[in-house]
Amino acid sequence: MTISGGRGRDRVYLESVPREEAQVRYMAAWAESGGPRELPHETVAVADGRGRVLALAAWARRSNPHYSGCAMDGIAVRSRDTVTARETAPLVLQRGQDFVWVDTGNPVPDGFDSVIMVEDTHELPSGAVEITSPAAPWQHVRPVGEDVVRGELVLPAGTALSPADQGALLAAGVTSVVTWAAPRVVIIPTGDELVPADREEMRPGDIPEFNSTLLRGLLEEAGAEVQVGPITPDDPKVLRGRIETVLTEADMVLVIAGSSAGRRDHTARVTRELGQVVVHGVAIRPGGPAVLGLVGDRPVIGIPGYPVSAAVACELFAVPLVHRMLRREPPRKARVQARLSRRVASAAGREEYLRVHLARVGEGWVAAPTSRGAGNIKSLSEADGLMVIPRGNEGCEGGSEIEVDLLRPAAVLERSLVLAGSSDMTLDVLKDLLALEDPPHRLVTSRVGSLGGLVALRRGEAHMAGSHLLDPESGTYNITYVKRYLPQREVHLVHLMQREQGLMVRRGNPLGIEDVGDLVRREVNFMNRQRGAGTRVLLDYELARLGIDATEIAGYEREVFAHTAAAQAVASGTADVSMGIRAAAVALDVDFVPVTREEYHLVIPGQHRNLGSVELLLDIILGPDFRRRVVELGGYDCSNTGEETVLQT
């Protein structure tokens, strides 16, 4: 589409090019411009060269081993002298005359051609030995050049040196190699609103600049040498000057933000003035408003400003160029088949990259989608893998089999426990304590509310659920709901803690809120929890007890998915009041009006109760560190922590 610039005279073209076409078009334009240019050569010490890419092949300067060596502890013999040895007729060999004692790694003594392992000999009191089978010529002997022969190829050009490669080179007498110099990439963060991430005081409107660190890591992992320039204001003349300056030395330039088509988005225009824009806008989500440009034979890429969009665009378009400059194929990510935990919708015209949590539940892998917000950097940090929804699809159904590219080693994910259900700050304590175990374990939490957690257990998508559902008739917690949602099963209820629930209000409680009945006051703006959350069930119970219609509460339909998010809404002024736990009010420095104390249980199906990782988690719950840290949060009682009830539903 064509969009007029802020003053009506600059025209900005934002397309929606399929990702594969954008990559092919960009590579073709780069080749036509003369790229990629050949990088200079550098001679580096092998010991310091891990990850460097060979520009020239490496040839062996010596054979390895460079002498015939004994491969076993035992005796060196002349094989022709042993041919008569039999079980029924042992052969006696005289020390110094017929054999010599040797250790692994010793040179084979002159005149001898074979080694018999010590365990196949019987030493006599005289010092002679008996053997009961003949030795073959060169048995248990490493001949000269068994590993590599002087003058032969050790590693071809284009090899990215691994630790094993370094060892092979040094064994072959190669102490230095000729490599390609690392491609030089300059990152230019832009935006009037950006401030250094280490600034202590943040004013409203300030955005900490951290995208450059994220992209720098991705590019350095690919083999680039990265320099981050100063924060550049939203001024096209300044941006142009910065790009022109760094292009005198850089092999590639990344401009963060300003890649879309708004009045302060200058990357495409400036790139077009300096060279050409090959693609502006790719049919992907997130990362769509990318600018793929060239200035001469130097790539200039406009990276969207949202952090997840920036990471995706960098991985798809910048990282492959680094590998191309280094004349090597990008490594393939490990991939697994997984079952999608719930349905996800997607725009049919865009290829979507969806972050997921991944864990083995039962016999297979289960993938649970995380937050899809392009600005949610924590969701990228916590993600275990990426799934791709093809451009022609409108989403994927829950329960469908999908492919997931791993962002963490599979061995780490095998030690993951999935807890779906109600959020609570004690779960963060459990995450931390599990991570300190040897080997570390992971607790992956899915904030779907107490009812959602029980549904996840029913579907086989979690190992346990966190629940605090009050049954108004019996006054008990969770038992009634477990029997309803998990019928005909053995289920273990483990008491995690008792906590205070109440109303979180602004410091000083300026509106004088005293109880749930005050929520209907006209001046009170409320923030609710999501449907299925135990806190919302408790609120609805209190409203029903007081005869209050929920539609009378301003903000009842506004939802957040965690106690801390509810407290943050109050602390920031987005809401006057929300319901949640005292610990969240303490953490976000807001006041708290108590309403009730409630029980929080871990709901564990019988088939998962004896898993080693579940046993480990329960041991931690019973330990003093967990109880001490939970009590320090405020509003918790651990008197009954760890008590376990078995239900036969």
VEXDREN-2710 file (C-alpha; in Angstrom, 1 decimal):
% VEXDREN-2710
k/r/px/py/pz
1/MET/0.0/0.0/0.0
2/THR/1.0/3.6/-0.4
3/ILE/0.9/6.0/2.5
4/SER/1.6/9.7/2.5
5/GLY/4.3/11.0/4.8
6/GLY/3.7/13.4/7.6
7/ARG/3.9/16.5/5.4
8/GLY/2.2/15.0/2.4
9/ARG/5.3/15.1/0.2
10/ASP/7.2/11.9/1.0
11/ARG/5.7/8.7/-0.1
12/VAL/6.4/5.5/1.9
13/TYR/5.7/2.1/0.4
14/LEU/4.7/-0.6/2.8
15/GLU/4.1/-4.0/1.1
16/SER/3.1/-7.4/2.4
17/VAL/5.6/-9.7/0.6
18/PRO/5.6/-13.4/1.5
19/ARG/8.6/-14.2/3.6
20/GLU/10.2/-16.7/1.1
21/GLU/9.8/-14.2/-1.8
22/ALA/11.3/-11.4/0.3
23/GLN/14.3/-13.5/1.2
24/VAL/14.9/-14.6/-2.5
25/ARG/14.3/-11.0/-3.8
26/TYR/16.8/-9.6/-1.2
27/MET/19.5/-12.2/-1.9
28/ALA/19.2/-11.6/-5.7
29/ALA/19.4/-7.8/-5.3
30/TRP/22.4/-8.2/-3.0
31/ALA/24.2/-10.5/-5.6
32/GLU/23.4/-8.0/-8.4
33/SER/25.0/-5.2/-6.4
34/GLY/28.2/-7.2/-6.0
35/GLY/27.6/-8.7/-2.6
36/PRO/28.6/-10.3/-0.5
37/ARG/32.0/-8.8/-0.7
38/GLU/34.9/-11.0/0.3
39/LEU/35.9/-10.5/3.9
40/PRO/39.6/-10.0/4.7
41/HIS/41.6/-12.9/6.0
42/GLU/42.9/-13.1/9.5
43/THR/45.5/-15.5/11.0
44/VAL/44.4/-16.6/14.5
45/ALA/45.8/-19.1/17.0
46/VAL/43.9/-22.3/16.9
47/ALA/43.5/-22.2/20.7
48/ASP/41.6/-18.9/20.3
49/GLY/39.7/-19.7/17.2
50/ARG/36.5/-21.4/18.4
51/GLY/33.6/-20.4/16.2
52/ARG/35.9/-18.8/13.6
53/VAL/35.3/-19.8/9.9
54/LEU/38.3/-21.1/7.9
55/ALA/39.1/-19.0/4.8
56/LEU/41.8/-21.5/3.8
57/ALA/41.9/-25.3/4.3
58/ALA/44.1/-26.6/7.1
59/TRP/46.6/-29.3/6.2
60/ALA/48.4/-31.6/8.7
61/ARG/51.9/-30.5/9.6
62/ARG/52.7/-33.8/11.3
63/SER/51.2/-37.3/11.6
64/ASN/49.2/-38.2/14.6
65/PRO/50.4/-40.3/16.3
66/HIS/53.9/-39.5/15.0
67/TYR/55.2/-42.8/16.3
68/SER/53.9/-46.4/16.7
69/GLY/52.4/-46.5/20.2
70/CYS/51.1/-49.1/22.5
71/ALA/47.3/-48.9/22.7
72/MET/47.0/-51.0/25.9
73/ASP/48.9/-51.8/29.1
74/GLY/50.6/-55.2/28.7
75/ILE/53.6/-56.8/27.1
76/ALA/55.2/-56.0/23.7
77/VAL/56.0/-59.2/21.8
78/ARG/57.1/-60.4/18.3
79/SER/53.9/-61.9/16.9
80/ARG/55.8/-64.6/15.1
81/ASP/57.1/-65.9/18.4
82/THR/53.5/-66.5/19.8
83/VAL/51.9/-68.6/17.1
84/THR/52.1/-71.8/19.1
85/ALA/50.3/-70.5/22.2
86/ARG/47.1/-72.5/23.0
87/GLU/44.7/-72.8/26.0
88/THR/45.8/-76.4/26.3
89/ALA/49.5/-75.6/25.7
90/PRO/50.4/-72.2/27.3
91/LEU/53.5/-70.6/25.9
92/VAL/56.1/-69.2/28.4
93/LEU/57.9/-66.0/27.3
94/GLN/61.0/-64.8/29.0
95/ARG/61.3/-61.1/30.1
96/GLY/63.7/-59.0/28.1
97/GLN/64.2/-61.8/25.6
98/ASP/60.7/-62.6/24.4
99/PHE/58.7/-59.6/25.7
100/VAL/58.9/-56.1/27.4
101/TRP/56.4/-54.7/29.8
102/VAL/54.7/-51.5/28.3
103/ASP/52.1/-49.0/29.3
104/THR/49.5/-47.3/27.1
105/GLY/51.1/-44.6/25.0
106/ASN/54.6/-46.0/25.2
107/PRO/56.5/-46.3/21.9
108/VAL/56.5/-49.9/20.7
109/PRO/60.1/-51.2/21.5
110/ASP/62.4/-51.8/18.5
111/GLY/62.0/-55.3/17.2
112/PHE/58.5/-55.9/18.6
113/ASP/55.3/-55.6/16.6
114/SER/52.4/-56.5/18.9
115/VAL/51.0/-55.9/22.4
116/ILE/49.2/-58.4/24.5
117/MET/46.9/-56.9/27.2
118/VAL/48.0/-57.5/30.8
119/GLU/44.8/-59.3/31.6
120/ASP/45.6/-61.9/28.9
121/THR/48.9/-62.8/30.6
122/HIS/49.9/-64.8/33.7
123/GLU/53.1/-63.7/35.4
124/LEU/55.2/-66.5/36.9
125/PRO/57.3/-66.2/40.0
126/SER/60.4/-66.2/37.9
127/GLY/59.3/-63.0/36.0
128/ALA/58.3/-65.0/32.9
129/VAL/54.7/-64.9/31.6
130/GLU/52.4/-67.4/30.2
131/ILE/50.1/-66.7/27.3
132/THR/47.3/-68.9/26.0
133/SER/46.6/-67.4/22.5
134/PRO/48.8/-66.0/19.7
135/ALA/49.1/-62.3/19.0
136/ALA/48.2/-60.9/15.6
137/PRO/50.8/-58.6/13.9
138/TRP/50.3/-54.9/15.1
139/GLN/47.6/-56.0/17.6
140/HIS/46.8/-53.2/20.1
141/VAL/49.3/-50.9/18.4
142/ARG/48.5/-47.4/17.1
143/PRO/50.5/-47.1/13.9
144/VAL/52.0/-43.8/12.8
145/GLY/49.3/-41.6/11.2
146/GLU/46.4/-43.7/12.4
147/ASP/44.5/-40.5/13.1
148/VAL/45.9/-38.2/10.5
149/VAL/48.9/-38.4/8.1
150/ARG/51.2/-35.4/7.6
151/GLY/50.2/-33.5/4.5
152/GLU/46.5/-34.6/4.4
153/LEU/43.5/-32.4/4.8
154/VAL/42.4/-31.8/8.4
155/LEU/39.6/-29.3/7.8
156/PRO/38.3/-27.8/4.6
157/ALA/37.7/-24.1/4.1
158/GLY/34.3/-22.9/5.4
159/THR/34.5/-25.0/8.6
160/ALA/33.4/-23.1/11.7
161/LEU/35.8/-24.3/14.3
162/SER/34.3/-26.5/17.1
163/PRO/36.3/-27.6/20.2
164/ALA/36.8/-31.0/18.5
165/ASP/38.1/-29.2/15.4
166/GLN/40.6/-27.3/17.6
167/GLY/41.8/-30.5/19.1
168/ALA/42.2/-32.2/15.7
169/LEU/44.2/-29.3/14.4
170/LEU/46.6/-29.1/17.3
171/ALA/47.1/-32.9/17.2
172/ALA/48.1/-32.5/13.5
173/GLY/50.7/-29.8/14.4
174/VAL/48.5/-26.9/13.2
175/THR/48.8/-24.1/15.7
176/SER/47.3/-21.2/13.6
177/VAL/44.8/-21.0/10.8
178/VAL/43.6/-18.5/8.3
179/THR/40.0/-17.4/8.9
180/TRP/37.5/-15.0/7.5
181/ALA/37.4/-11.8/9.5
182/ALA/34.1/-11.5/11.4
183/PRO/31.6/-9.5/9.4
184/ARG/31.3/-6.0/11.0
185/VAL/27.7/-5.1/11.9
186/VAL/26.7/-1.7/13.3
187/ILE/23.4/-1.4/15.1
188/ILE/21.7/2.1/15.2
189/PRO/18.9/2.3/17.8
190/THR/16.5/5.2/17.0
191/GLY/13.7/7.0/18.7
192/ASP/13.2/10.3/20.7
193/GLU/11.6/8.2/23.5
194/LEU/14.6/5.9/24.0
195/VAL/16.9/6.3/27.1
196/PRO/19.8/4.1/28.2
197/ALA/18.5/1.0/30.0
198/ASP/20.7/1.7/33.0
199/ARG/19.1/5.0/33.7
200/GLU/17.9/5.1/37.3
201/GLU/14.9/7.5/37.0
202/MET/12.4/6.8/34.2
203/ARG/9.8/9.4/33.3
204/PRO/6.5/8.7/31.7
205/GLY/7.2/8.1/28.0
206/ASP/10.8/7.0/28.5
207/ILE/11.5/3.6/26.9
208/PRO/14.7/1.7/28.0
209/GLU/16.8/0.8/25.0
210/PHE/17.6/-2.9/25.2
211/ASN/16.8/-4.1/21.6
212/SER/20.4/-3.5/20.6
213/THR/21.7/-5.9/23.2
214/LEU/19.2/-8.5/22.1
215/LEU/20.1/-8.2/18.4
216/ARG/23.8/-8.0/19.2
217/GLY/23.6/-11.4/20.9
218/LEU/21.8/-13.0/17.9
219/LEU/24.4/-11.6/15.5
220/GLU/27.4/-12.5/17.6
221/GLU/26.2/-16.1/17.9
222/ALA/26.1/-16.1/14.1
223/GLY/29.8/-15.0/14.0
224/ALA/29.6/-11.2/13.5
225/GLU/31.5/-8.5/15.2
226/VAL/28.9/-6.0/16.4
227/GLN/29.1/-2.4/17.4
228/VAL/26.2/-0.5/18.9
229/GLY/25.9/3.2/18.0
230/PRO/24.5/5.9/20.1
231/ILE/20.7/6.4/20.4
232/THR/19.7/8.4/17.3
233/PRO/16.8/10.9/17.4
234/ASP/13.8/10.7/15.0
235/ASP/15.5/13.1/12.5
236/PRO/16.0/11.9/9.0
237/LYS/19.1/14.1/8.4
238/VAL/20.8/12.8/11.6
239/LEU/19.9/9.2/10.7
240/ARG/21.3/9.6/7.2
241/GLY/24.5/11.0/8.5
242/ARG/24.9/8.2/11.0
243/ILE/24.3/5.5/8.3
244/GLU/26.8/7.2/5.9
245/THR/29.4/7.4/8.6
246/VAL/29.2/3.8/9.7
247/LEU/29.0/2.4/6.2
248/THR/32.7/3.4/5.7
249/GLU/33.6/0.5/8.0
250/ALA/30.6/-1.7/8.4
251/ASP/29.6/-4.7/6.3
252/MET/26.0/-4.4/7.4
253/VAL/23.9/-1.9/9.2
254/LEU/20.7/-2.5/11.3
255/VAL/18.5/0.4/12.1
256/ILE/16.1/-0.3/15.0
257/ALA/12.6/1.2/14.8
258/GLY/11.4/3.7/12.3
259/SER/10.7/0.9/9.8
260/SER/7.0/1.3/9.5
261/ALA/5.0/4.0/7.7
262/GLY/4.3/6.6/10.4
263/ARG/5.3/10.2/10.4
264/ARG/8.4/9.5/12.5
265/ASP/9.4/6.4/10.5
266/HIS/12.4/7.5/8.4
267/THR/14.4/4.3/7.8
268/ALA/12.9/3.4/4.4
269/ARG/13.1/6.9/3.1
270/VAL/16.7/7.4/4.2
271/THR/17.7/4.0/2.8
272/ARG/16.1/4.8/-0.5
273/GLU/17.9/8.2/-0.7
274/LEU/21.3/6.5/-0.1
275/GLY/20.7/3.4/-2.2
276/GLN/17.6/1.1/-2.7
277/VAL/14.8/-0.5/-0.8
278/VAL/14.3/-4.0/-2.1
279/VAL/11.4/-4.9/0.2
280/HIS/9.4/-2.8/2.7
281/GLY/6.9/-4.9/4.5
282/VAL/6.9/-8.7/4.9
283/ALA/3.8/-11.0/5.4
284/ILE/5.0/-12.2/8.8
285/ARG/3.8/-11.7/12.3
286/PRO/5.5/-10.3/14.3
287/GLY/8.2/-8.4/12.4
288/GLY/6.1/-7.4/9.4
289/PRO/7.2/-3.8/8.9
290/ALA/10.9/-4.7/8.0
291/VAL/12.9/-2.7/5.5
292/LEU/15.4/-4.7/3.4
293/GLY/17.7/-2.2/1.7
294/LEU/21.1/-1.9/0.1
295/VAL/23.5/0.9/-0.1
296/GLY/25.9/-0.2/-2.8
297/ASP/26.7/-3.7/-1.8
298/ARG/26.1/-3.2/1.9
299/PRO/22.9/-4.5/3.5
300/VAL/20.9/-1.9/5.4
301/ILE/18.0/-3.5/7.3
302/GLY/15.3/-1.6/9.1
303/ILE/14.3/-3.6/12.2
304/PRO/10.8/-3.1/13.8
305/GLY/11.0/-1.5/17.3
306/TYR/8.9/-4.0/19.3
307/PRO/11.4/-6.5/20.8
308/VAL/9.8/-9.7/19.7
309/SER/9.3/-8.3/16.2
310/ALA/13.0/-7.2/16.2
311/ALA/14.2/-10.6/17.2
312/VAL/12.1/-12.4/14.5
313/ALA/13.2/-9.9/11.8
314/CYS/16.8/-10.2/12.8
315/GLU/16.7/-14.0/12.7
316/LEU/15.0/-14.2/9.4
317/PHE/16.9/-11.5/7.4
318/ALA/20.1/-10.3/9.1
319/VAL/21.5/-13.6/10.6
320/PRO/21.4/-15.4/7.2
321/LEU/23.4/-12.6/5.7
322/VAL/26.1/-13.1/8.3
323/HIS/26.3/-16.8/7.5
324/ARG/26.4/-15.9/3.8
325/MET/29.3/-13.5/4.3
326/LEU/31.1/-16.3/6.1
327/ARG/30.4/-18.8/3.2
328/ARG/28.6/-21.3/5.4
329/GLU/25.1/-22.7/5.8
330/PRO/23.1/-21.5/8.8
331/PRO/22.7/-24.3/11.4
332/ARG/19.4/-26.1/11.6
333/LYS/17.5/-25.8/14.9
334/ALA/16.5/-29.0/16.6
335/ARG/12.8/-29.8/16.1
336/VAL/10.2/-31.9/17.8
337/GLN/6.6/-32.9/17.2
338/ALA/4.2/-31.7/19.8
339/ARG/0.5/-31.5/20.6
340/LEU/-0.9/-27.9/20.7
341/SER/-2.7/-27.3/24.1
342/ARG/-5.3/-24.9/22.8
343/ARG/-6.6/-23.4/19.6
344/VAL/-4.9/-20.3/18.3
345/ALA/-6.3/-18.1/15.6
346/SER/-4.1/-16.3/13.0
347/ALA/-4.5/-13.9/10.1
348/ALA/-4.6/-16.0/7.0
349/GLY/-2.4/-13.6/4.9
350/ARG/0.6/-13.7/7.3
351/GLU/3.1/-16.3/8.4
352/GLU/3.0/-16.2/12.2
353/TYR/5.9/-17.1/14.5
354/LEU/4.3/-18.2/17.8
355/ARG/6.3/-18.6/21.1
356/VAL/5.4/-21.7/23.1
357/HIS/6.2/-23.4/26.3
358/LEU/7.2/-27.0/25.8
359/ALA/7.2/-30.0/28.2
360/ARG/6.8/-33.8/28.0
361/VAL/3.5/-34.7/29.6
362/GLY/2.9/-38.5/29.5
363/GLU/4.2/-40.0/26.3
364/GLY/4.5/-36.9/24.2
365/TRP/5.4/-33.2/24.0
366/VAL/2.8/-30.6/24.8
367/ALA/3.2/-27.0/23.4
368/ALA/1.4/-24.2/25.2
369/PRO/1.2/-20.8/23.5
370/THR/2.7/-17.9/25.4
371/SER/1.8/-14.2/25.1
372/ARG/1.6/-13.0/21.5
373/GLY/2.3/-9.4/22.1
374/ALA/5.2/-8.1/20.0
375/GLY/6.4/-5.9/22.8
376/ASN/6.5/-8.7/25.5
377/ILE/10.2/-9.4/25.7
378/LYS/9.7/-11.7/28.8
379/SER/7.6/-14.0/26.7
380/LEU/10.5/-14.5/24.3
381/SER/12.9/-15.0/27.2
382/GLU/10.6/-17.7/28.7
383/ALA/9.8/-19.4/25.4
384/ASP/11.0/-23.0/24.9
385/GLY/10.3/-23.1/21.2
386/LEU/8.8/-21.4/18.1
387/MET/6.0/-22.8/16.0
388/VAL/5.1/-21.4/12.6
389/ILE/1.5/-21.0/11.4
390/PRO/1.7/-21.0/7.6
391/ARG/0.6/-17.9/5.7
392/GLY/-2.5/-19.6/4.3
393/ASN/-3.9/-20.8/7.6
394/GLU/-6.3/-19.1/9.9
395/GLY/-4.9/-20.8/12.9
396/CYS/-4.3/-24.2/14.5
397/GLU/-6.8/-26.3/16.4
398/GLY/-6.1/-27.4/20.0
399/GLY/-4.9/-31.0/20.1
400/SER/-3.4/-30.8/16.6
401/GLU/0.2/-32.1/16.0
402/ILE/2.6/-29.3/15.2
403/GLU/6.4/-28.9/14.7
404/VAL/8.3/-26.8/17.2
405/ASP/11.8/-25.4/16.7
406/LEU/13.6/-25.7/20.0
407/LEU/15.0/-22.6/21.7
408/ARG/16.4/-24.8/24.6
409/PRO/18.1/-28.2/24.6
410/ALA/15.7/-31.1/24.7
411/ALA/17.5/-32.5/27.8
412/VAL/16.5/-29.3/29.7
413/LEU/12.9/-29.5/28.6
414/GLU/12.7/-33.2/29.7
415/ARG/13.2/-31.8/33.3
416/SER/10.2/-29.4/33.0
417/LEU/7.1/-29.6/35.1
418/VAL/3.9/-27.9/33.8
419/LEU/1.7/-26.2/36.4
420/ALA/-1.5/-24.8/34.9
421/GLY/-4.1/-22.8/36.9
422/SER/-4.1/-19.9/39.4
423/SER/-1.2/-17.5/39.6
424/ASP/0.6/-17.0/42.9
425/MET/3.9/-15.5/44.0
426/THR/4.9/-18.6/45.8
427/LEU/5.2/-20.3/42.4
428/ASP/8.1/-18.0/41.6
429/VAL/9.8/-19.2/44.8
430/LEU/9.3/-22.8/43.6
431/LYS/10.7/-21.9/40.2
432/ASP/13.8/-20.4/41.8
433/LEU/14.4/-23.3/44.2
434/LEU/13.9/-25.9/41.4
435/ALA/16.4/-24.1/39.2
436/LEU/19.0/-24.4/42.0
437/GLU/18.8/-28.2/42.1
438/ASP/21.5/-30.4/40.6
439/PRO/20.6/-31.0/37.8
440/PRO/18.3/-27.9/37.5
441/HIS/14.6/-28.5/37.0
442/ARG/12.1/-26.1/35.5
443/LEU/8.6/-25.2/36.6
444/VAL/6.5/-23.8/33.7
445/THR/3.4/-22.0/34.8
446/SER/0.4/-21.4/32.7
447/ARG/-1.9/-18.6/34.1
448/VAL/-5.3/-19.9/33.0
449/GLY/-7.1/-19.6/36.4
450/SER/-8.1/-22.4/38.8
451/LEU/-10.8/-23.8/36.6
452/GLY/-8.6/-23.6/33.5
453/GLY/-6.0/-25.6/35.4
454/LEU/-8.4/-28.4/36.1
455/VAL/-9.4/-28.4/32.5
456/ALA/-5.8/-28.6/31.5
457/LEU/-5.3/-31.7/33.7
458/ARG/-8.4/-33.3/32.2
459/ARG/-6.9/-32.8/28.7
460/GLY/-3.5/-34.2/29.7
461/GLU/-1.8/-30.8/29.1
462/ALA/-0.2/-30.3/32.6
463/HIS/1.4/-32.3/35.4
464/MET/-0.4/-30.4/38.1
465/ALA/-2.8/-27.5/38.7
466/GLY/-2.8/-24.6/41.2
467/SER/-6.3/-24.1/42.6
468/HIS/-8.2/-22.1/45.3
469/LEU/-11.8/-22.7/44.3
470/LEU/-14.3/-22.2/47.1
471/ASP/-17.5/-24.3/47.3
472/PRO/-20.0/-21.9/48.9
473/GLU/-22.3/-24.7/50.1
474/SER/-19.7/-26.8/51.9
475/GLY/-17.2/-24.1/52.7
476/THR/-14.3/-26.3/51.4
477/TYR/-11.7/-25.5/48.8
478/ASN/-11.2/-27.4/45.6
479/ILE/-12.6/-30.9/46.5
480/THR/-16.0/-30.3/44.9
481/TYR/-14.5/-28.9/41.7
482/VAL/-11.9/-31.7/41.4
483/LYS/-14.6/-34.3/41.6
484/ARG/-16.6/-32.5/39.0
485/TYR/-13.8/-31.8/36.5
486/LEU/-11.6/-34.9/37.1
487/PRO/-14.1/-37.8/37.6
488/GLN/-13.1/-41.4/38.1
489/ARG/-9.5/-40.7/38.9
490/GLU/-7.0/-40.8/41.7
491/VAL/-6.1/-37.2/42.5
492/HIS/-3.7/-35.9/45.2
493/LEU/-4.4/-32.6/46.8
494/VAL/-1.3/-31.1/48.3
495/HIS/-1.8/-28.0/50.6
496/LEU/0.6/-25.4/49.4
497/MET/-0.3/-22.5/51.8
498/GLN/-3.1/-20.4/53.1
499/ARG/-3.2/-16.8/51.9
500/GLU/-5.1/-13.6/52.5
501/GLN/-7.4/-12.3/49.7
502/GLY/-8.7/-8.8/49.8
503/LEU/-9.1/-5.5/48.0
504/MET/-5.9/-3.8/46.7
505/VAL/-6.3/-0.1/46.8
506/ARG/-4.1/3.0/46.2
507/ARG/-1.7/4.1/48.9
508/GLY/-3.6/5.8/51.7
509/ASN/-6.9/4.4/50.4
510/PRO/-8.1/7.8/49.1
511/LEU/-11.6/6.5/48.2
512/GLY/-12.1/5.0/51.6
513/ILE/-12.9/1.5/50.3
514/GLU/-13.8/-0.8/53.2
515/ASP/-15.4/-3.9/51.6
516/VAL/-16.7/-5.5/48.4
517/GLY/-19.9/-3.5/48.8
518/ASP/-18.0/-0.3/48.0
519/LEU/-17.2/-1.5/44.4
520/VAL/-20.6/-0.3/43.2
521/ARG/-19.9/3.3/44.1
522/ARG/-20.0/5.5/41.0
523/GLU/-16.5/7.0/41.4
524/VAL/-14.8/3.6/41.9
525/ASN/-13.0/2.1/38.9
526/PHE/-12.4/-1.7/39.2
527/MET/-10.0/-4.2/37.6
528/ASN/-11.2/-7.8/37.6
529/ARG/-9.4/-11.1/37.1
530/GLN/-10.1/-13.4/34.1
531/ARG/-13.1/-15.8/34.0
532/GLY/-12.2/-19.1/35.7
533/ALA/-9.8/-17.5/38.1
534/GLY/-10.4/-18.5/41.7
535/THR/-10.1/-14.9/42.8
536/ARG/-13.0/-14.0/40.4
537/VAL/-15.0/-17.0/41.8
538/LEU/-14.5/-15.6/45.3
539/LEU/-15.5/-12.1/44.2
540/ASP/-18.7/-13.4/42.6
541/TYR/-19.4/-15.4/45.8
542/GLU/-19.1/-12.2/47.9
543/LEU/-21.2/-10.2/45.4
544/ALA/-24.0/-12.8/45.5
545/ARG/-23.8/-12.9/49.3
546/LEU/-24.3/-9.2/49.4
547/GLY/-27.0/-9.2/46.7
548/ILE/-24.9/-7.1/44.3
549/ASP/-25.4/-7.3/40.5
550/ALA/-21.9/-7.4/38.9
551/THR/-23.1/-5.1/36.1
552/GLU/-23.3/-2.3/38.7
553/ILE/-19.5/-2.4/39.0
554/ALA/-17.5/-0.1/36.7
555/GLY/-14.7/-2.2/35.2
556/TYR/-16.1/-5.6/36.1
557/GLU/-15.4/-6.7/32.5
558/ARG/-11.8/-5.5/32.5
559/GLU/-9.5/-8.5/33.1
560/VAL/-5.9/-9.2/34.0
561/PHE/-4.3/-12.7/34.4
562/ALA/-2.2/-12.4/37.6
563/HIS/-2.3/-10.9/41.1
564/THR/0.8/-8.8/40.4
565/ALA/-0.8/-7.5/37.2
566/ALA/-3.9/-6.5/39.2
567/ALA/-1.8/-4.8/41.8
568/GLN/0.2/-3.0/39.1
569/ALA/-3.1/-1.7/37.6
570/VAL/-3.9/-0.1/41.0
571/ALA/-0.3/1.2/41.5
572/SER/-0.2/2.8/38.1
573/GLY/-3.7/4.4/38.4
574/THR/-5.3/2.3/35.7
575/ALA/-7.7/1.1/38.4
576/ASP/-8.8/2.3/41.8
577/VAL/-9.2/-1.2/43.2
578/SER/-8.7/-4.8/42.3
579/MET/-9.1/-8.1/44.2
580/GLY/-5.9/-10.1/45.0
581/ILE/-3.5/-11.4/47.5
582/ARG/-1.7/-9.4/50.2
583/ALA/1.7/-10.5/48.9
584/ALA/1.0/-8.8/45.5
585/ALA/-0.1/-5.6/47.3
586/VAL/3.1/-5.6/49.3
587/ALA/5.3/-6.2/46.2
588/LEU/3.7/-3.3/44.3
589/ASP/3.4/-1.0/47.3
590/VAL/-0.3/-0.5/47.4
591/ASP/-2.7/-0.8/50.4
592/PHE/-4.7/-3.9/51.3
593/VAL/-8.2/-4.3/52.7
594/PRO/-8.6/-8.0/53.9
595/VAL/-11.7/-9.9/52.9
596/THR/-10.9/-13.6/53.7
597/ARG/-8.3/-16.3/54.1
598/GLU/-8.3/-19.1/51.5
599/GLU/-6.6/-22.4/50.9
600/TYR/-4.4/-23.0/47.8
601/HIS/-3.7/-26.6/46.7
602/LEU/-1.6/-28.3/44.1
603/VAL/-3.9/-30.7/42.3
604/ILE/-1.8/-33.7/41.1
605/PRO/-3.3/-36.6/39.1
606/GLY/-2.2/-40.0/40.4
607/GLN/-0.3/-40.9/37.2
608/HIS/2.0/-38.0/37.8
609/ARG/2.4/-38.2/41.5
610/ASN/5.4/-40.5/41.5
611/LEU/7.4/-38.7/38.8
612/GLY/10.9/-37.9/40.0
613/SER/10.4/-34.2/39.3
614/VAL/7.1/-34.1/41.2
615/GLU/8.8/-35.8/44.2
616/LEU/11.5/-33.2/44.0
617/LEU/9.1/-30.3/44.0
618/LEU/7.2/-31.8/47.0
619/ASP/10.5/-32.2/48.9
620/ILE/11.2/-28.6/48.3
621/ILE/7.8/-27.6/49.6
622/LEU/8.5/-29.4/52.8
623/GLY/11.9/-27.8/53.2
624/PRO/12.7/-24.8/55.4
625/ASP/13.9/-22.5/52.6
626/PHE/10.5/-22.6/50.9
627/ARG/8.5/-21.8/54.0
628/ARG/10.9/-19.0/55.1
629/ARG/10.8/-17.3/51.7
630/VAL/7.0/-17.6/51.4
631/VAL/6.3/-16.2/54.9
632/GLU/8.7/-13.2/54.0
633/LEU/6.4/-12.3/51.1
634/GLY/3.6/-11.4/53.5
635/GLY/0.0/-12.6/53.8
636/TYR/0.8/-16.4/53.8
637/ASP/0.4/-19.1/56.4
638/CYS/2.5/-22.3/55.9
639/SER/1.2/-24.2/59.0
640/ASN/-0.3/-27.0/56.9
641/THR/2.1/-26.8/53.9
642/GLY/2.8/-30.2/52.4
643/GLU/-0.3/-32.0/53.8
644/GLU/-1.6/-34.4/51.2
645/THR/-5.1/-35.8/50.7
646/VAL/-5.8/-38.6/48.2
647/LEU/-9.2/-38.4/46.4
648/GLN/-10.8/-41.3/44.5
649/THR/-13.2/-39.3/42.4
END
